[in-house]
Amino acid sequence: MNVLIIGLGSIAKKHIEALKKITEVNIWALRSSTNSKNINGVKNLYSIAELDNIQFNFFIISNPTSKHGEAIENVLKYKKPLFIEKPVFDKIDPLNKNLINRINAGQIPNYVACNLRFLNCLQEAKKILTGLRINEINSYCGSYLPDWRPDSDFRKNYSANKEMGGGVHIDLIHELDYLYWFFGTPQNSSAKFTSTSHLEINAVDYANYVLEYEGFSASVVLNYYRRDTKRTLEIVTSQATFLVDLLENKIFENGKEIYASKQTMLDTYVSQMEFFVGNVLEESKYQDFNTVNDAYKILTLCMED
């Protein structure tokens, strides 16, 4: 299998490791500079023209979010499946919508990566909720941005810079994604964004959403400045309150543990890639699962202020 990666940062390396665990693969990366650091086992390309000489099975788009549109535009003519790192774009605009229309018109298989859909506790929670009367949903994710990449200045990273497509609402779009996966598009939604914390960055470092569904509302709180990382989903039903601890991969019912998995977060990247190779690349098994169409709907919710 031949794979091209556009964007060779930390997330791309996770996809590379996942690929290597499930199949024999030759990996090329389209680099922005001949001075780019070499990665063991990855062959470098330096121009779009070089792509004509290799028969790729699919493309991974994992460069900064603000550059996704350009990357997709460059490879669209090859009509190969697309594995696009979340979020699909950094903004809602006619050019991005046009790209989605062209992907659809060309019937190009695609998947937008949101690995939390493969986290066991969330998959189990989705099953538990079947048939239950939901009264309230509270989703929370708080972590400390400077700890994300401790070997670099966090203020220079795309996450901290609005102009590079950064912001906690975009970085942590996972929470909106899994709520969309669970419940679909809300009837109404509203959001509050700020960037006033001690981090002193120009990207959004706090986001608070309210998603209104028939019979209940879901609150989503995201931030970049919490030192004691917390990632939970609280589901208040007519029968019980369920707490899903995403970091521990556990579920509690009224405080009592009812589910636990030894799966790690890194394992979700392998499960995700197995799904992509088995159900997106294989035409006879193709599944529409978090396609660019879904991802654009979620991005619309994400950007609403």
N, C-alpha and C positions, 0 to 999 in steps of 0.2 A: 504493500500500500504506500502511495506517495502523498504526502501532506505538505501544504504550504501554510506557514504561520506568518501573519502580519502583526507585528508587535510582540517583542520577546522579553516582556517583563515578568514579574513574579507569578502572575496568574497563568501566563503562557507556559511556564515551566511546570506548573501543576498539570496542565493538559497534556504536556509532553510525557510526563511520568505516567499519567493514566493510560495514554495510548500504548506506551511500551509494555505495560502490564497485561494488555489484552490482545495485542496483535503484533505481527512483524511489520515494522513501519520505517520508511525513509522520510526524514523530515528536512525541509528547507525553510529558511526564514528570509523574508524580504527585508533587508536592512536599510536604514536611512543614511548610513555612512560607512565608508570603508574602515573607519576607526572604531566601529562598534565592537564590543567585546565578543570574542568567540565563545560559543557554548558547545561543550563536548557532545558529539553525535548529531549536531545540526549543521547543515550545509548552508552557506550564505549566498544569497542573490542580491544584486544591487540595482536592478532595473526591472520594470514591468515587462520589457521586451524579452527578457530571459525566460519568462514563464512559457513562452511559445515552444520552447525546446523540451518541455517536460509534461508528461501526461499525469496530471494530479487527480486524485480521487476526491479530495475536498479541500476547502480552505478554512482555516481558523482565523477569525478576525478578533484580535485581542490587543490592539493598540489603544492609546487613550481614547475615551469615548468621543471626544470632539472630532476625532479623525476617522471614525467608523464609516461615515458616509463616503469619504474619499477612497477608503480601502475597498469598500463594496463596489463602488463605481469602477475601480481599476480591474476587478476580477469578474464582473458580471457577464462580460462577453463570453467567458469560457463555459458558462452554464453548468457549473459544478456545484454540488451541495455546499451549503454555508453553515458553519458552526460559529455563531457570533456571541462573544462575551457580553453579558448584561452590563448596562442597559443597551438597548439596540442603538439609540442615539442619545445626544445630550440635549436635544431641544425638539420642539414641535415646529416644523416648518414645511412649506410646499416641496422643497427639494428632497427632504427625507421621505415625505409621503410618496413622492414620485418614484423614488427608489423601491419602496415597498410594492407599489403598483407594478413596476417592471419585474420584480422578483416573482410576483404572482402570475403576471402575464407569461413569463418564461417558464412557469411551472418548475421553478428551481427548488428542490428540497432544502429545507432550512430549519434551524433550531436555535433559539436564543438561550444561552446557558444560564440557568439558575439552579445551582447544585443543591440548594436546600429542598427542592422538590424530591430529592433522593435521600433525605435524612429520615432514618427509620421512625423516629418519634413523631415527625410530622405526617408521614404516611399512615402511621397507626392512629393518630388523632383524627385524621380525615375519615377513617373507618368508624371510629367510636362515635363521631358526631351524626352518623346516618340515623335519621328518624328522631333525633332529639330536638326539643324546643329550646332554641337559643335566645337568651335575653340580653347578653352583653359579651363583647369581645374586647380584650385589651392586649395589644401587641407592643413589645418594648425591646429596643436594642440600644444599648449604650456601651461605648468602648472608648479607649484613649488613643487618638490618632497618632501621637508621637511614638507609641509603642508598636504601631503597625509595621514599620520598617525602621527599626532602631539604628541601622547602620547608615542612615541618610537623614538629611535635614527635612523634616516633614513639611516645612513651609514651601519647599521647592517641588514637592510632589504634586501630581495633578489633583489629588483629593482635596488639597488645601486651596486650590486656585480655580476660581469661577471661570476664568477665560479658557481653561484647559478642559472644562467639562466636569470639574469637581464639585463636591458638595455631599453632605451626608444623605440627603434625600435621593441622590442618584447612586452613590456607593452602596447604600443599604436598601436598595429597591427590593431586595429579597422579601422584606416583610409585606410590602404591597403585593408582590408576586404571589406569595403563598396564600394570601387572603383572596386574591382573584382566582387562584386555582381551587380553593375551597368553595367559594361562594359566588363567583362570577363578578360581573360589573355592578357596582352599587347604583342605587337609584339616584343618590345625590352624594356629593363629597365636598369637603372644604379643607383648607390647609393653612398653617401658619409657619413661616420660615424666619429664622433669625441667624445672625452671625455676630453675636455680641459677647461670647465667652472669653475667658482668659487666653485662649489659643491665639487670638488676634489674627485670624485669617479672613480672606474676603469671600471664601466659599461658605455656603450654608453649613452651620455646625449644629443646628437644632431644627427639627421638623416635627410638627404635630398635625396629624390628619384625623378627620372624622369621616368615616364612610357609612352611609345610611343604606341599610338593606331592609327588606320587608320584615317587620317584626323586631328588629334589633339594630344597634349601631356598633361599629367597630372603631376603637381608638388606636392610633398608631403613633408612638413616640420614638424618635431616633435622635441620637446625639453622638458627637465626636469626643466629648470631654470627660466621660466617666472613667475614673481610674480602675474601679473594680467592675470589670466587664460583666454585663448582665444581658441575657437574651432569652426572653420568655414569651409565651402565648398563654393568656388566661381566657378560659371559655366558661362563662356562667350560663348554665342551662337550668331548666325547670327541675331537674333531678339532682344535679350536683355541680360543683365547680371543679373544672379540670385545669391543671397547670402543666403546661408543656415546657420543660427546661431544655432548650436547644443545645446548650453547652454541655450538659450532662447526658443528653439523649435519653431523657426519662419523662414519664407522665405520672402525675399525681391526681388522685380523685379525693377531694375534700381533705387534702394533706397526706393521704396514704399513697405510697408508691404502688402503681398498678402495671407499670411497663418500664423496662430498661433494656438498652441495647449497648453492646460493646463497640459498635460501629464508630469510627472516628470521622471527623470532618473531612480529612483527606480521602477517606474511603468513598465519600459521596462523589468525588471527581471521577473515580474509577467507574462507579455505577452509572454516572451520567454519560461517560464516554461509551460504556457498553450499550446503553440505550441508543445513543446516536449511531454507532456503527451497526447495531443490529436492527434498528427500526427507522432510521432516516436514510442511511446509505442503501439499504436493501429496498429496492423499489416495490417488491411484492409484499413487503411488510410495513410499508411507510405509514407512519402515524403523524397526524397533525397534533403536536404537543409543544406548546409554547413557541409557536412560530412568530415570525416578524409581525403578523397581524395582532396576535395576542400581546406581544411585547410593546407594540405601539399604543395599544389601549392602556396598558399599565403605565407607560411613560406619560400618557396624557393625565392620568390620575396623579402621578408623581410630581408633575410640573405645575399642577393647579394651585394657585396661590390667591 
